[in-house]
Amino acid sequence: MFSLTSLLRDLPLYLLSLPVLLMAFSVHEAAHGYVAYKLGDPTARSLGRLTLNPAKHIDPIGFICMMLFKIGWAKPVPINTRYFKNPKRDMALSGAAGPLSNLSLAIVHLLLLRIVMFFITPFFVVEAKQAFFGLTGSAITGEIYKASLGFTAVSIVIYLLYLGIIMNISLAIFNLIPIPPFDGSRIFYAFLPPKLYFGVMKYERIIMLVMMVLFFIGFLDAPLSWLLSNIANGLFFVTGMDQGDTAGVLNTMIIYLRQLLTLNFS
């Protein structure tokens, strides 16, 4: 639920996450337009949407909702199915391009994070342990623990890469829901027989409204969080970042930066 206090408290973290969020939205929408263009639809290209420039893709209302409610959207890339040779199939392919691009971007961030952790872990093991006890003590005393400048700077890089993984996986999961207005509905429609397809399309707007209400009241928070957690944990397990000194340094840096950039109004 939206709270002005929580928004102000987490404002520095929101501002830090902006580059990651803008990149995720831009890659997602550009991927839709690029695949549609390759399948014969020049609409997105003619409107200048085959770009990673965030200004071309951001929907002001959707962006504000993302900041306030953590549920938002970008400006949809227009697609004209009349240019497609096989409208249902090609619409499904262009729809799948967005979530797949976010999954690909999440993997890129994951690999970069693994490389960075490989090099920095030996240098920050000792300080990470000190920071862990410092954070534990500050939680009791209410004081803000401050690590060295080097630890803080690297923590920012680690946190941004971590956000790149989590945000892109979240967008992919969110958009693969097989119900309008999400991209998953385009994939789902490709497997429906014509009669059932047109029957569903008649009620698409009603379905969209119901889904948005369910999201805003938090009805789908638990299953989506479960999916995100399991996918992210699986990726960290595969790359070996869920155990040992690597996990200790990684988790401590994330916790430290969150505490450092969280404003205290008490």
TIMARMAR-369480 format. One line per field, with one value per residue (C-alpha): residue in three letters; x, y, z. Coordinates in steps of 0.5 Angstrom, whole numbers. Layout:
BEGIN
rest <- ALA	...;
u <- X	...;
v <- Y	...;
w <- Z	...;
// end
This chain:
BEGIN
rest <- MET	PHE	SER	LEU	THR	SER	LEU	LEU	ARG	ASP	LEU	PRO	LEU	TYR	LEU	LEU	SER	LEU	PRO	VAL	LEU	LEU	MET	ALA	PHE	SER	VAL	HIS	GLU	ALA	ALA	HIS	GLY	TYR	VAL	ALA	TYR	LYS	LEU	GLY	ASP	PRO	THR	ALA	ARG	SER	LEU	GLY	ARG	LEU	THR	LEU	ASN	PRO	ALA	LYS	HIS	ILE	ASP	PRO	ILE	GLY	PHE	ILE	CYS	MET	MET	LEU	PHE	LYS	ILE	GLY	TRP	ALA	LYS	PRO	VAL	PRO	ILE	ASN	THR	ARG	TYR	PHE	LYS	ASN	PRO	LYS	ARG	ASP	MET	ALA	LEU	SER	GLY	ALA	ALA	GLY	PRO	LEU	SER	ASN	LEU	SER	LEU	ALA	ILE	VAL	HIS	LEU	LEU	LEU	LEU	ARG	ILE	VAL	MET	PHE	PHE	ILE	THR	PRO	PHE	PHE	VAL	VAL	GLU	ALA	LYS	GLN	ALA	PHE	PHE	GLY	LEU	THR	GLY	SER	ALA	ILE	THR	GLY	GLU	ILE	TYR	LYS	ALA	SER	LEU	GLY	PHE	THR	ALA	VAL	SER	ILE	VAL	ILE	TYR	LEU	LEU	TYR	LEU	GLY	ILE	ILE	MET	ASN	ILE	SER	LEU	ALA	ILE	PHE	ASN	LEU	ILE	PRO	ILE	PRO	PRO	PHE	ASP	GLY	SER	ARG	ILE	PHE	TYR	ALA	PHE	LEU	PRO	PRO	LYS	LEU	TYR	PHE	GLY	VAL	MET	LYS	TYR	GLU	ARG	ILE	ILE	MET	LEU	VAL	MET	MET	VAL	LEU	PHE	PHE	ILE	GLY	PHE	LEU	ASP	ALA	PRO	LEU	SER	TRP	LEU	LEU	SER	ASN	ILE	ALA	ASN	GLY	LEU	PHE	PHE	VAL	THR	GLY	MET	ASP	GLN	GLY	ASP	THR	ALA	GLY	VAL	LEU	ASN	THR	MET	ILE	ILE	TYR	LEU	ARG	GLN	LEU	LEU	THR	LEU	ASN	PHE	SER;
u <- 0	3	5	8	13	16	17	21	25	27	27	35	34	29	33	39	35	33	38	37	29	30	34	30	24	27	30	24	20	25	25	18	19	25	22	16	20	24	17	15	11	15	11	15	21	17	16	23	22	27	32	34	33	28	25	22	19	17	10	9	3	6	13	10	6	12	16	10	6	12	7	8	9	12	9	7	10	5	4	0	-2	-4	4	4	4	2	-2	-3	4	8	4	6	13	13	10	15	21	20	20	26	30	29	31	37	39	38	43	48	48	48	55	58	56	60	66	66	65	71	75	73	71	78	80	73	72	75	71	65	65	67	61	56	58	57	50	48	50	47	41	41	43	40	46	48	54	59	64	70	70	72	67	62	64	64	57	54	56	54	47	46	48	44	38	39	38	32	28	29	27	21	19	20	15	10	9	9	2	-2	-8	-9	-6	1	5	4	-3	-1	3	-3	-8	-3	-5	-13	-18	-21	-28	-25	-20	-25	-29	-24	-22	-29	-28	-21	-22	-26	-20	-15	-19	-20	-13	-10	-15	-12	-5	-6	-10	-4	-7	-2	4	5	5	10	14	15	17	22	25	26	28	33	36	37	41	45	46	48	53	56	54	50	55	62	65	62	55	58	61	55	49	53	54	47	45	50	48	40	41	46	41	35	33	31	25	24;
v <- 0	7	11	18	17	10	14	19	14	10	16	16	8	10	15	10	5	10	8	1	2	6	1	-5	-1	2	-5	-8	-4	-3	-11	-11	-6	-9	-16	-13	-9	-16	-19	-14	-8	-1	2	3	4	10	13	13	7	3	6	5	13	12	19	15	10	12	13	19	16	9	11	15	9	5	9	10	3	-1	-3	1	1	4	7	1	0	1	-6	-6	-13	-12	-12	-19	-25	-29	-24	-29	-32	-26	-22	-28	-27	-20	-20	-25	-21	-16	-21	-25	-19	-17	-24	-23	-17	-20	-25	-20	-17	-23	-25	-18	-19	-25	-23	-17	-21	-26	-20	-16	-21	-23	-15	-14	-20	-17	-11	-14	-18	-12	-8	-14	-13	-6	-6	-11	-6	0	-3	-4	3	7	10	9	5	8	4	6	10	4	-1	4	6	-2	-3	2	-2	-9	-6	-3	-10	-14	-9	-10	-18	-17	-11	-15	-22	-18	-15	-21	-25	-19	-19	-26	-27	-30	-25	-18	-13	-17	-19	-26	-26	-25	-31	-35	-32	-36	-42	-41	-43	-37	-38	-38	-32	-27	-29	-27	-21	-18	-18	-16	-9	-12	-17	-12	-7	-13	-15	-8	-8	-15	-12	-5	-9	-14	-20	-23	-20	-27	-32	-26	-26	-33	-34	-28	-31	-38	-36	-31	-36	-41	-36	-34	-42	-44	-38	-40	-33	-36	-39	-38	-31	-29	-29	-26	-20	-19	-19	-15	-10	-10	-9	-4	1	0	2	8	11	10	16	16	21	18;
w <- 0	-2	4	3	9	6	-1	2	7	0	-4	-5	-7	-12	-15	-15	-19	-24	-29	-28	-29	-35	-39	-37	-40	-46	-48	-47	-52	-57	-57	-59	-64	-67	-68	-71	-76	-78	-79	-83	-79	-80	-75	-69	-74	-77	-70	-68	-63	-65	-60	-53	-51	-45	-47	-53	-49	-42	-40	-35	-31	-31	-29	-23	-21	-21	-17	-12	-12	-15	-21	-27	-35	-41	-47	-51	-58	-63	-68	-74	-75	-82	-84	-82	-86	-80	-75	-69	-70	-71	-66	-61	-63	-62	-56	-53	-55	-49	-43	-47	-48	-40	-38	-43	-40	-33	-35	-37	-30	-27	-31	-30	-22	-22	-25	-21	-15	-17	-17	-11	-6	-3	-2	2	6	12	12	10	16	20	17	18	26	25	22	27	32	29	28	36	37	31	29	21	20	15	12	8	2	-3	1	-1	-8	-10	-6	-11	-17	-14	-12	-19	-22	-17	-18	-26	-24	-20	-24	-31	-28	-25	-31	-35	-30	-30	-37	-38	-35	-40	-39	-42	-42	-41	-47	-45	-47	-54	-54	-51	-56	-61	-59	-58	-64	-68	-64	-57	-59	-61	-55	-51	-55	-53	-46	-46	-43	-37	-36	-36	-31	-27	-27	-25	-19	-17	-18	-14	-8	-8	-9	-14	-10	-6	-12	-16	-11	-10	-17	-17	-11	-14	-20	-17	-12	-18	-22	-16	-14	-21	-21	-14	-11	-6	-1	2	2	-4	-1	5	2	-3	2	7	1	-1	6	8	2	3	10	8	3	7	10	18	20	27;
// end
